[in-house]
Amino acid sequence: MGNHPNPKKKDQSDPPSTTTQEEQNEALRFRKRLMEDEKIKATVPAKNDHQLPPLPFDFKDKPPSCTRFVVLSDTHSKADQIKKVPLGDVLIHCGDFSDRGEPGEVEAFEAFLKKLPHKHKIVIAGNHELSFFEGRFDSVGQYLTTEKVENPERIKQDFINHKCCTYLEHSGITMNGIKIYGIPWINNQDKDHLESMYSKIPQDTNILISHCPPYGFGDLLEDKHIGHVGLLKYVNTVKPKYHLFGHVHEAYGVFTNGSTIFVNAATCTRDLQPEHTPIVFDVPNG
C-alpha cells in the first residue's frame, strides 16, 4: 500500500482570510460587470459593413417632410479646408473642432459656422476642446497661462453666448419633431461615472450625438475596438435611429446593428488631413 499524507493538524491550518465583506462585495460587482460587458460586446455583429451609400450633395433631392442632416467631426481647426460642405437643414459637429480649445481656434470655428447657410447648427465638445472642461483645463492649464490668455475659463461661455450654434452638453433639443441629445467628451473616464452620464440619455431620443464611439461600431483602431461598452449598453436600450460621433479618425463610415445607424463622421484622417466627406442623411419629421 502506498503512503498517505497526514492530515493537517489544527495548528497547521490556513490563516483566516483578511478580506473584508466590502472587498468581497466589490469583487463580486467587478465580476458581474465583466460578465455584463461580455454580453453587450456579444451583440456586435462579427462584420460591420458600410450600410449607407453617400447621399447626393444636391439639396433639391431631399424628400418632402424630411429634415436633412449634415454631419462633421474632428475637423481640428481645419474646417475651412473642407472642399465642400453639403447643403442641409441641420449641420452637426461631433467635437474636436479645435486642437487645444484656444481662443483663436474657437473664434475661427465660430467664423466658419457663421458662413454656412444651414438654418440650424448643433455642436458638442471633444477631448481637444481642453478649455471646455474644468478638470481637463486644470490638468493642461499651463499652456493657456504661459500664453497669457486672460480668463481662459470663459472661452466656452463666450462660445455659447455668441449663439453661432446650439451647444449641447448632456442636453437635448427638438427640431421638426426630431429629438436630439448631445453628450460631449466626458473628462472623468471612470466607468461608473461614464455609466451615470450615459444613463441620462432620454428614452425617446431619435438622434444621439457623442464624441466617443460606442463599442463595436466605428471604433476600430489597429484592429481593436476601443469604443465605450457602457455607451453601447444604453444605445441598445434607447435604440435611437441614429448615433453620431467621431474621435477615431481611422474608423470613418456608417454602420448598423439593425435598429440604430452608427455614423463616425470624423472629417480628418489619422494624419489630420480634412479628406473625409461630410455625411448626409434625411430623417422624416416627427
Backbone bond lengths (Angstrom), bond angles and torsions (degrees), N, CA, C in turn:
res aa  C-N    CA-C-N  psi(-1)  N-CA   C-N-CA  omega(-1)  CA-C   N-CA-C  phi
1 M - - - 1.468 - - 1.519 109.48 -
2 G 1.328 114.87 144.54 1.454 118.49 -178.70 1.511 112.20 -78.01
3 N 1.333 114.45 165.56 1.453 119.90 177.75 1.524 110.43 -79.25
4 H 1.310 117.08 142.44 1.470 121.63 178.76 1.519 108.44 -115.65
5 P 1.342 116.97 137.65 1.465 118.72 178.64 1.515 110.99 -65.20
6 N 1.294 115.40 144.35 1.450 119.89 177.34 1.522 109.95 -72.06
7 P 1.321 117.70 141.25 1.475 119.48 176.54 1.519 110.41 -64.55
8 K 1.358 114.27 154.20 1.460 118.82 -178.96 1.517 110.64 -63.59
9 K 1.294 114.02 138.24 1.446 118.57 171.97 1.518 108.93 -78.37
10 K 1.308 116.54 160.39 1.454 121.28 -176.70 1.520 111.95 -57.53
11 D 1.348 115.85 -37.71 1.463 118.03 -177.40 1.520 111.89 -78.58
12 Q 1.381 117.77 -3.96 1.456 120.45 177.33 1.525 111.67 -105.91
13 S 1.293 119.00 10.55 1.470 122.30 -177.62 1.527 110.27 -69.31
14 D 1.380 115.41 157.63 1.460 120.81 179.54 1.516 110.09 -61.81
15 P 1.337 116.72 145.13 1.468 119.36 178.36 1.518 110.55 -65.26
16 P 1.296 118.24 149.26 1.468 120.64 -179.69 1.525 110.50 -63.59
17 S 1.347 114.60 145.99 1.466 119.65 -179.58 1.524 110.13 -65.72
18 T 1.334 115.06 138.40 1.463 120.28 177.94 1.530 111.39 -98.92
19 T 1.355 117.55 4.73 1.462 121.29 179.77 1.520 109.87 -69.54
20 T 1.302 116.65 128.45 1.458 120.60 179.97 1.525 109.77 -80.02
21 Q 1.311 114.64 163.00 1.466 119.57 178.12 1.525 110.58 -61.70
22 E 1.309 116.30 -37.76 1.475 120.39 179.28 1.533 110.59 -62.59
23 E 1.340 116.45 -41.74 1.462 119.92 178.72 1.521 111.23 -66.21
24 Q 1.315 116.79 -39.26 1.455 120.14 177.64 1.527 110.99 -64.02
25 N 1.324 116.60 -41.50 1.466 120.58 178.61 1.530 110.94 -63.99
26 E 1.335 116.21 -39.47 1.450 120.00 179.26 1.529 110.97 -65.88
27 A 1.333 116.46 -38.94 1.464 120.19 177.25 1.521 110.95 -63.99
28 L 1.328 116.84 -38.84 1.463 120.75 177.36 1.523 110.97 -65.25
29 R 1.337 115.94 -42.50 1.470 119.89 178.15 1.522 111.03 -62.49
30 F 1.320 116.10 -39.55 1.461 120.87 179.51 1.526 110.94 -63.74
31 R 1.332 116.44 -45.59 1.466 119.91 179.64 1.535 110.77 -64.88
32 K 1.326 116.01 -40.00 1.458 120.08 178.89 1.526 110.39 -62.91
33 R 1.336 116.14 -40.65 1.465 120.40 179.53 1.524 110.93 -64.78
34 L 1.326 117.03 -41.51 1.466 119.90 177.46 1.521 111.05 -60.00
35 M 1.324 116.05 -41.49 1.463 120.17 179.06 1.526 110.44 -65.03
36 E 1.336 117.17 -41.31 1.464 120.65 178.34 1.520 110.85 -64.13
37 D 1.351 116.56 -41.04 1.463 120.62 179.01 1.523 111.11 -61.34
38 E 1.326 116.27 -41.31 1.466 119.55 -179.84 1.518 111.29 -65.31
39 K 1.333 116.83 -36.16 1.463 119.89 176.89 1.526 110.96 -65.68
40 I 1.342 116.62 -40.50 1.465 120.49 179.34 1.524 110.08 -66.40
41 K 1.330 116.85 -43.41 1.464 120.65 178.86 1.522 111.17 -61.25
42 A 1.321 116.27 -32.53 1.461 120.38 -177.88 1.527 112.15 -68.35
43 T 1.340 117.77 -14.24 1.466 120.05 178.36 1.518 112.18 -79.43
44 V 1.328 118.13 -10.36 1.459 121.78 -178.63 1.521 109.49 -79.89
45 P 1.326 118.92 127.00 1.465 120.46 178.17 1.522 111.18 -59.24
46 A 1.325 115.64 149.37 1.462 119.74 -179.55 1.515 111.30 -63.29
47 K 1.333 116.74 -28.74 1.457 120.73 -179.72 1.513 108.81 -132.47
48 N 1.326 117.24 124.08 1.458 122.42 178.48 1.520 109.71 -107.34
49 D 1.303 117.54 92.66 1.457 121.03 177.61 1.525 109.74 -79.63
50 H 1.329 116.12 154.73 1.454 119.67 171.01 1.518 107.94 -60.70
51 Q 1.308 115.30 134.59 1.456 119.37 -171.23 1.527 112.71 -103.45
52 L 1.318 118.45 -35.47 1.452 120.72 -173.00 1.526 111.72 -113.67
53 P 1.318 117.60 133.06 1.463 119.07 171.05 1.525 108.64 -73.92
54 P 1.332 118.01 153.35 1.469 119.71 178.42 1.526 110.69 -65.05
55 L 1.324 115.61 138.95 1.463 119.77 176.88 1.526 109.87 -76.65
56 P 1.333 117.19 154.09 1.470 119.07 176.95 1.520 111.15 -64.48
57 F 1.321 115.74 153.00 1.457 120.19 -179.18 1.518 111.81 -77.90
58 D 1.315 118.09 -11.61 1.457 121.41 -176.48 1.526 109.82 -75.47
59 F 1.318 116.07 113.54 1.464 121.25 -176.43 1.527 111.06 -64.60
60 K 1.333 117.76 -20.48 1.468 121.12 -179.62 1.522 111.89 -65.03
61 D 1.328 117.40 -19.78 1.459 121.12 -178.12 1.522 112.86 -82.20
62 K 1.311 117.83 -0.18 1.468 119.53 -178.01 1.522 110.28 -66.95
63 P 1.338 117.53 130.83 1.475 120.23 179.02 1.529 110.97 -64.14
64 P 1.324 117.72 154.83 1.473 119.88 177.80 1.521 111.22 -66.97
65 S 1.328 115.75 154.31 1.470 122.96 177.55 1.527 112.25 56.85
66 C 1.316 116.18 34.37 1.467 121.69 176.63 1.520 109.42 -127.84
67 T 1.324 115.71 157.79 1.459 122.05 173.08 1.516 107.76 -111.29
68 R 1.333 116.01 129.58 1.467 120.26 179.96 1.528 109.48 -95.46
69 F 1.319 115.51 126.68 1.457 123.06 179.13 1.527 109.54 -106.94
70 V 1.322 115.29 138.02 1.469 122.76 175.87 1.527 106.66 -121.14
71 V 1.337 116.86 123.29 1.465 119.96 -169.76 1.525 111.20 -118.27
72 L 1.334 114.25 131.00 1.464 123.44 174.53 1.524 108.20 -124.67
73 S 1.312 115.68 162.68 1.461 120.88 171.47 1.517 108.14 -164.19
74 D 1.306 116.38 157.29 1.467 121.99 171.89 1.532 111.92 50.08
75 T 1.325 115.31 56.09 1.467 119.82 176.44 1.524 112.19 -86.70
76 H 1.307 118.35 -18.93 1.469 123.95 171.15 1.539 113.14 47.73
77 S 1.318 114.18 56.51 1.480 121.78 177.12 1.526 113.11 62.16
78 K 1.335 116.66 22.06 1.461 120.72 178.45 1.529 111.36 -125.12
79 A 1.320 116.75 22.69 1.462 119.89 -178.47 1.519 111.75 -60.68
80 D 1.330 116.35 -35.45 1.464 119.20 -178.78 1.527 112.58 -72.23
81 Q 1.338 117.54 -5.00 1.463 121.08 177.23 1.530 112.60 -96.79
82 I 1.334 117.20 -1.92 1.462 119.85 177.14 1.528 108.56 -64.90
83 K 1.320 116.04 130.30 1.463 119.80 -173.67 1.525 112.01 -61.14
84 K 1.321 116.93 -43.88 1.455 119.75 179.45 1.514 110.07 -154.56
85 V 1.327 116.30 127.52 1.455 121.50 173.79 1.526 107.03 -97.77
86 P 1.319 118.75 115.79 1.462 120.69 -178.06 1.523 112.55 -60.06
87 L 1.310 115.79 152.17 1.453 120.53 175.52 1.518 109.58 -72.65
88 G 1.322 115.66 154.26 1.455 120.91 179.02 1.508 109.95 -176.38
89 D 1.310 115.61 177.88 1.464 120.44 178.36 1.521 111.25 -85.04
90 V 1.346 115.82 -39.96 1.464 120.94 -175.10 1.519 109.21 -130.15
91 L 1.328 116.50 125.25 1.459 121.71 172.69 1.528 108.09 -99.50
92 I 1.325 116.85 131.79 1.468 121.84 178.99 1.519 109.17 -121.72
93 H 1.326 116.40 132.32 1.467 121.70 173.85 1.520 108.04 -118.28
94 C 1.348 116.14 124.60 1.463 121.70 -173.08 1.529 113.76 -92.75
95 G 1.323 118.05 21.75 1.459 120.42 173.06 1.513 115.30 103.09
96 D 1.340 115.09 168.58 1.467 123.71 -171.66 1.524 110.49 60.20
97 F 1.324 115.13 49.38 1.472 119.63 174.29 1.525 110.88 -81.40
98 S 1.339 116.75 -11.09 1.463 121.48 179.14 1.525 109.29 -125.66
99 D 1.337 115.84 -179.98 1.460 120.15 174.11 1.521 111.78 -96.82
100 R 1.354 116.20 -36.03 1.467 118.70 -178.00 1.525 113.12 -141.41
101 G 1.324 116.95 4.46 1.460 118.98 -179.87 1.511 113.37 74.00
102 E 1.336 116.82 24.82 1.466 120.19 178.56 1.529 110.17 -73.36
103 P 1.333 117.84 155.31 1.467 120.43 -177.53 1.524 113.70 -54.42
104 G 1.321 117.89 -45.10 1.461 120.25 -179.06 1.519 112.44 -62.47
105 E 1.333 116.27 -38.16 1.464 120.64 178.73 1.524 111.15 -66.36
106 V 1.328 116.00 -43.46 1.463 120.29 -179.40 1.527 110.01 -66.44
107 E 1.315 116.73 -41.30 1.468 120.27 178.59 1.528 111.32 -63.97
108 A 1.326 116.94 -38.88 1.466 120.48 178.28 1.528 110.38 -64.70
109 F 1.319 117.12 -38.02 1.456 120.31 178.03 1.527 110.68 -67.22
110 E 1.318 116.62 -39.72 1.462 120.09 175.26 1.522 110.35 -57.87
111 A 1.327 117.30 -45.11 1.464 121.43 -179.96 1.529 110.57 -61.81
112 F 1.321 117.09 -39.62 1.467 121.78 177.26 1.526 110.26 -60.99
113 L 1.332 116.84 -46.47 1.460 120.23 -179.39 1.525 111.73 -62.73
114 K 1.317 116.44 -40.14 1.465 120.51 -177.03 1.524 112.55 -65.81
115 K 1.311 117.09 -25.09 1.464 120.83 179.77 1.526 112.45 -78.37
116 L 1.307 116.74 -20.21 1.469 120.55 -174.96 1.528 110.60 -79.42
117 P 1.336 117.41 142.44 1.467 120.57 -175.85 1.525 114.77 -84.25
118 H 1.322 118.55 -3.78 1.458 121.29 -177.02 1.531 110.40 -59.83
119 K 1.328 115.89 134.44 1.462 120.52 -175.95 1.519 111.37 -63.87
120 H 1.321 116.59 -39.10 1.464 121.46 -178.71 1.525 109.76 -123.68
121 K 1.320 115.99 142.62 1.467 121.84 176.68 1.527 107.96 -134.51
122 I 1.315 115.15 130.20 1.465 121.56 -178.65 1.520 108.44 -121.90
123 V 1.331 116.60 134.20 1.470 121.40 -176.55 1.524 109.48 -135.50
124 I 1.335 115.52 140.17 1.461 120.90 166.28 1.534 107.21 -121.21
125 A 1.315 117.08 167.64 1.461 121.58 -178.93 1.527 110.68 -98.18
126 G 1.335 114.89 146.73 1.458 121.21 175.24 1.517 111.07 -107.95
127 N 1.319 116.33 -177.39 1.464 120.03 -177.01 1.517 113.07 -66.61
128 H 1.342 118.47 -18.24 1.458 120.23 178.42 1.528 112.65 -83.17
129 E 1.315 118.35 -11.76 1.464 120.43 174.52 1.534 107.75 -81.43
130 L 1.316 115.63 68.49 1.470 121.37 -170.60 1.518 112.45 -57.06
131 S 1.316 117.05 -38.09 1.468 120.31 -175.18 1.524 112.31 -77.29
132 F 1.330 118.87 -3.39 1.454 121.34 -178.64 1.524 112.63 -88.04
133 F 1.338 117.06 -7.45 1.459 120.44 -175.53 1.517 109.33 -127.38
134 E 1.304 116.17 123.82 1.457 120.75 -173.65 1.519 111.72 -59.57
135 G 1.328 117.62 -50.53 1.457 119.74 -178.97 1.501 112.24 -63.70
136 R 1.335 115.94 -40.45 1.460 120.34 -179.49 1.522 109.76 -69.58
137 F 1.321 117.18 -36.08 1.464 120.32 177.15 1.525 110.80 -63.14
138 D 1.326 116.34 -40.41 1.460 119.30 179.61 1.525 111.25 -60.76
139 S 1.332 116.28 -35.89 1.461 119.23 -176.08 1.520 113.12 -78.86
140 V 1.314 117.38 -19.77 1.464 120.02 -178.89 1.528 111.48 -127.84
141 G 1.324 115.67 15.47 1.460 119.84 -173.42 1.509 114.39 -61.89
142 Q 1.328 117.04 -19.78 1.451 119.11 -175.06 1.517 112.07 -61.87
143 Y 1.355 116.94 -34.17 1.460 117.97 -176.86 1.524 110.82 -66.05
144 L 1.345 117.17 -32.98 1.460 119.64 177.76 1.520 110.55 -74.63
145 T 1.331 115.96 -40.38 1.460 119.65 179.43 1.523 111.08 -64.13
146 T 1.339 115.49 -42.65 1.465 120.04 -179.52 1.529 110.96 -60.92
147 E 1.316 116.30 -36.91 1.457 119.78 -178.40 1.528 111.86 -88.17
148 K 1.334 116.20 9.57 1.460 122.71 172.63 1.529 112.82 59.08
149 V 1.337 115.14 46.18 1.457 120.44 175.12 1.523 107.80 -84.50
150 E 1.304 116.46 124.50 1.455 120.14 -179.49 1.531 109.99 -83.10
151 N 1.313 115.69 136.89 1.459 122.83 177.68 1.528 112.75 48.56
152 P 1.337 118.51 58.36 1.472 120.04 -177.83 1.516 113.22 -60.54
153 E 1.347 116.85 -25.35 1.465 119.45 -179.58 1.527 111.93 -67.81
154 R 1.332 117.34 -11.93 1.465 120.29 -178.91 1.530 112.52 -91.11
155 I 1.321 117.52 -2.63 1.467 119.85 -176.24 1.525 110.80 -59.82
156 K 1.333 116.60 -47.28 1.469 119.27 179.20 1.516 111.23 -66.42
157 Q 1.317 116.77 -43.47 1.459 119.58 -177.59 1.524 111.45 -63.45
158 D 1.324 116.84 -38.96 1.469 119.72 176.74 1.522 110.32 -63.82
159 F 1.332 116.70 -40.82 1.470 120.74 178.85 1.527 110.32 -59.31
160 I 1.328 116.49 -42.86 1.463 120.54 179.21 1.524 110.63 -67.77
161 N 1.330 115.80 -43.64 1.464 120.20 -176.63 1.523 113.03 -64.93
162 H 1.327 117.18 -28.83 1.464 120.23 -178.12 1.525 112.80 -72.90
163 K 1.330 116.90 -14.03 1.467 123.19 170.98 1.533 113.27 55.38
164 C 1.322 116.06 39.28 1.459 119.13 174.25 1.522 111.18 -82.25
165 C 1.342 116.49 -8.08 1.452 121.72 -178.87 1.519 108.38 -164.01
166 T 1.328 115.68 176.37 1.458 121.85 169.24 1.521 107.31 -96.71
167 Y 1.330 116.42 116.45 1.456 120.93 -179.56 1.521 108.42 -95.25
168 L 1.335 116.27 123.12 1.461 120.98 179.92 1.524 110.55 -108.17
169 E 1.317 115.01 132.52 1.466 121.69 176.69 1.519 107.92 -142.41
170 H 1.328 115.78 94.54 1.463 122.17 -173.06 1.530 108.92 53.98
171 S 1.310 114.47 47.08 1.458 121.32 -178.63 1.522 108.94 -149.83
172 G 1.333 115.35 169.82 1.448 118.93 -175.88 1.515 113.21 -136.70
173 I 1.314 114.48 173.10 1.458 122.08 178.06 1.520 107.34 -152.20
174 T 1.320 116.75 149.33 1.462 121.71 176.72 1.520 108.95 -112.78
175 M 1.339 115.95 126.99 1.459 121.92 178.60 1.518 109.01 -127.80
176 N 1.323 115.67 122.21 1.472 121.47 -179.45 1.528 111.48 53.80
177 G 1.324 115.48 36.34 1.453 120.60 178.85 1.517 114.43 79.26
178 I 1.340 117.35 4.30 1.465 122.69 -179.78 1.529 107.89 -100.15
179 K 1.322 117.42 122.30 1.463 121.65 -175.16 1.524 110.36 -92.96
180 I 1.331 114.43 123.06 1.469 122.54 -173.64 1.516 108.58 -120.33
181 Y 1.336 116.39 135.66 1.465 120.79 179.81 1.520 109.18 -131.76
182 G 1.347 116.58 135.78 1.457 121.16 -175.55 1.519 113.95 -118.71
183 I 1.348 115.31 132.79 1.464 122.51 176.26 1.527 107.83 -120.05
184 P 1.324 119.89 114.16 1.466 120.33 178.28 1.528 110.42 -75.48
185 W 1.323 115.06 -177.08 1.460 119.58 168.75 1.521 108.21 -55.19
186 I 1.332 117.59 135.58 1.462 121.81 178.81 1.517 107.47 -104.19
187 N 1.318 115.85 113.56 1.464 120.33 -171.44 1.525 112.06 -66.55
188 N 1.313 116.87 -37.69 1.458 121.19 178.01 1.528 108.06 -82.77
189 Q 1.335 117.42 105.83 1.455 121.88 -175.45 1.533 113.47 -90.36
190 D 1.332 116.59 11.51 1.459 119.53 174.29 1.524 109.22 -59.98
191 K 1.315 116.31 134.18 1.465 120.41 -171.98 1.521 112.23 -60.42
192 D 1.336 117.29 -42.55 1.463 119.73 179.82 1.522 110.91 -63.33
193 H 1.338 116.16 -39.12 1.465 119.42 179.42 1.528 110.40 -66.28
194 L 1.330 116.28 -43.62 1.462 119.80 178.82 1.528 110.61 -57.91
195 E 1.321 116.36 -46.33 1.460 120.00 -178.90 1.525 111.14 -62.78
196 S 1.334 116.45 -37.25 1.467 119.01 179.80 1.527 110.95 -65.49
197 M 1.330 117.24 -33.18 1.458 120.50 178.39 1.531 110.77 -75.85
198 Y 1.335 116.18 -41.41 1.466 119.39 179.36 1.525 111.42 -65.36
199 S 1.320 116.90 -30.23 1.463 120.25 -178.15 1.527 112.21 -66.41
200 K 1.335 117.14 -12.90 1.465 121.25 -180.00 1.524 112.91 -82.96
201 I 1.338 117.62 -6.62 1.462 120.10 179.93 1.525 108.63 -61.44
202 P 1.333 118.35 121.86 1.471 119.91 -179.31 1.526 111.84 -61.53
203 Q 1.314 115.93 143.96 1.459 121.28 -176.65 1.528 112.76 -66.46
204 D 1.330 117.19 -22.41 1.467 119.95 -177.48 1.536 112.62 -99.83
205 T 1.341 116.89 21.20 1.461 120.86 -179.71 1.534 110.35 -67.43
206 N 1.327 115.89 131.36 1.469 121.53 175.36 1.522 112.29 -93.31
207 I 1.343 115.49 -41.11 1.464 120.80 179.36 1.526 108.08 -127.67
208 L 1.321 116.09 120.41 1.458 122.06 177.50 1.524 108.74 -103.48
209 I 1.320 116.35 132.38 1.466 122.25 176.57 1.517 108.02 -116.59
210 S 1.316 117.41 129.75 1.462 121.52 172.06 1.515 107.61 -141.70
211 H 1.329 116.57 163.11 1.465 116.92 175.57 1.520 109.99 -82.67
212 C 1.302 117.14 -43.80 1.464 121.05 -178.50 1.526 110.72 -86.33
213 P 1.320 116.96 149.71 1.470 120.17 176.68 1.515 111.69 -80.85
214 P 1.325 116.36 161.23 1.463 119.33 170.14 1.522 108.99 -79.26
215 Y 1.298 116.12 165.08 1.465 119.53 177.43 1.523 110.14 -62.97
216 G 1.347 116.23 131.36 1.454 121.09 169.12 1.512 117.02 93.62
217 F 1.328 118.45 -9.45 1.458 120.69 -177.06 1.529 109.83 -133.25
218 G 1.320 116.74 113.65 1.459 120.16 179.59 1.513 113.16 63.15
219 D 1.338 116.56 32.84 1.469 119.79 -175.22 1.521 112.85 -131.26
220 L 1.323 118.21 14.13 1.458 120.24 -176.90 1.533 111.14 -75.55
221 L 1.307 115.85 124.91 1.456 122.79 175.09 1.527 107.11 -131.47
222 E 1.329 115.35 112.59 1.468 121.01 -177.20 1.525 110.79 52.95
223 D 1.333 114.69 46.60 1.471 123.29 175.73 1.526 113.77 67.46
224 K 1.327 116.90 18.16 1.466 120.19 176.35 1.520 109.62 -123.23
225 H 1.336 116.56 137.07 1.458 121.23 174.36 1.529 108.71 -76.94
226 I 1.333 116.16 124.03 1.469 119.40 -179.01 1.529 112.08 -118.96
227 G 1.335 116.83 9.23 1.456 119.97 179.13 1.518 112.15 -71.55
228 H 1.325 115.83 172.28 1.459 122.25 -176.07 1.525 110.64 -87.79
229 V 1.328 115.94 122.68 1.463 121.20 178.52 1.528 110.13 -65.09
230 G 1.338 116.42 -41.23 1.465 119.75 179.96 1.513 112.60 -61.33
231 L 1.323 116.99 -34.78 1.459 120.52 178.50 1.525 109.95 -67.96
232 L 1.324 117.21 -43.04 1.464 120.35 177.47 1.530 110.28 -61.48
233 K 1.325 116.38 -37.50 1.468 120.37 179.13 1.518 110.83 -55.23
234 Y 1.330 116.95 -46.68 1.459 119.68 -176.83 1.525 112.02 -79.17
235 V 1.320 117.68 -28.37 1.467 119.78 173.47 1.530 109.15 -65.00
236 N 1.327 116.99 -41.44 1.460 120.41 178.25 1.525 111.82 -63.70
237 T 1.341 116.17 -28.98 1.468 120.55 179.84 1.523 111.55 -80.95
238 V 1.336 116.15 -48.54 1.468 121.33 -176.32 1.524 111.56 -75.28
239 K 1.334 116.41 -37.01 1.459 123.18 -178.81 1.533 112.85 56.76
240 P 1.345 117.53 57.00 1.468 118.27 173.76 1.528 109.65 -64.56
241 K 1.315 116.07 154.76 1.469 118.75 178.38 1.519 110.30 -65.75
242 Y 1.336 116.45 -39.24 1.467 121.56 179.60 1.524 109.99 -131.31
243 H 1.327 116.00 142.81 1.458 122.74 169.67 1.522 107.13 -124.43
244 L 1.339 116.33 116.32 1.459 123.13 -174.83 1.521 109.91 -108.70
245 F 1.332 117.30 138.55 1.460 121.03 -178.02 1.526 109.08 -164.03
246 G 1.330 116.11 -172.04 1.466 122.41 177.79 1.517 108.78 -154.15
247 H 1.328 116.29 -122.24 1.465 125.36 173.09 1.529 113.34 76.31
248 V 1.320 117.76 -51.61 1.472 120.88 -179.68 1.527 107.52 -96.12
249 H 1.329 116.22 95.91 1.465 121.37 -173.00 1.522 111.95 -59.39
250 E 1.329 116.22 -36.57 1.461 120.97 -174.26 1.531 112.55 -70.75
251 A 1.331 117.40 -16.06 1.466 120.90 -172.48 1.526 112.17 -104.43
252 Y 1.335 117.32 21.84 1.469 122.37 177.76 1.526 110.66 -51.11
253 G 1.326 116.27 135.96 1.450 119.89 176.62 1.516 112.32 149.23
254 V 1.330 115.70 -175.78 1.460 123.20 -176.52 1.527 109.33 -123.33
255 F 1.332 116.34 132.50 1.459 122.00 -174.51 1.523 109.20 -137.21
256 T 1.317 117.46 168.73 1.463 119.35 177.15 1.519 110.70 -150.95
257 N 1.337 114.94 154.79 1.463 121.22 171.48 1.526 110.40 -112.04
258 G 1.322 116.13 9.80 1.454 121.01 -179.99 1.514 113.79 101.93
259 S 1.336 117.43 -25.71 1.464 120.21 178.73 1.522 112.13 -118.61
260 T 1.319 117.60 -28.78 1.463 122.85 179.12 1.522 109.28 -124.21
261 I 1.330 115.84 139.84 1.462 121.58 173.86 1.527 107.38 -98.82
262 F 1.317 115.96 122.15 1.463 122.59 -176.81 1.525 108.77 -100.42
263 V 1.333 116.42 128.31 1.460 121.65 -176.82 1.517 109.68 -122.39
264 N 1.329 116.71 110.33 1.466 121.20 169.23 1.519 106.06 -92.53
265 A 1.328 115.92 105.99 1.458 121.66 -172.49 1.522 112.93 -101.35
266 A 1.335 118.14 22.43 1.470 121.26 -178.60 1.528 109.96 -53.56
267 T 1.315 116.31 118.16 1.465 121.47 -176.97 1.522 111.55 -77.07
268 C 1.308 116.28 -40.55 1.465 119.99 -177.69 1.528 111.52 -85.02
269 T 1.318 114.40 147.20 1.451 121.35 173.40 1.526 109.34 -77.58
270 R 1.318 116.43 -177.51 1.460 120.07 179.65 1.526 111.62 -61.10
271 D 1.334 116.55 -33.21 1.464 119.64 179.31 1.524 111.74 -92.68
272 L 1.343 115.94 22.74 1.469 123.89 172.06 1.530 113.55 62.62
273 Q 1.317 116.18 37.79 1.456 120.86 172.53 1.532 108.58 -103.66
274 P 1.353 118.04 128.53 1.472 120.60 -175.23 1.530 112.11 -78.06
275 E 1.316 116.04 69.77 1.464 121.49 -172.52 1.526 114.11 -104.16
276 H 1.336 117.92 -15.35 1.456 119.88 -178.65 1.532 110.05 -81.05
277 T 1.316 116.01 132.66 1.459 122.41 -176.67 1.535 110.66 -69.72
278 P 1.331 118.43 137.67 1.462 119.88 172.24 1.533 110.29 -55.39
279 I 1.312 116.52 143.35 1.471 121.61 -176.70 1.516 109.97 -96.97
280 V 1.318 115.86 133.44 1.465 122.78 -173.63 1.529 110.23 -121.12
281 F 1.315 116.67 137.14 1.474 120.18 173.90 1.524 109.17 -152.82
282 D 1.318 115.35 158.34 1.462 122.72 -179.66 1.521 110.30 -112.32
283 V 1.320 116.01 140.89 1.463 121.61 178.75 1.536 108.46 -126.95
284 P 1.331 117.90 128.95 1.480 119.40 175.95 1.513 110.70 -59.00
285 N 1.309 116.06 138.89 1.463 120.43 179.19 1.528 110.32 -65.52
286 G 1.336 115.16 147.86 1.458 119.85 -177.91 1.518 112.64 -78.44
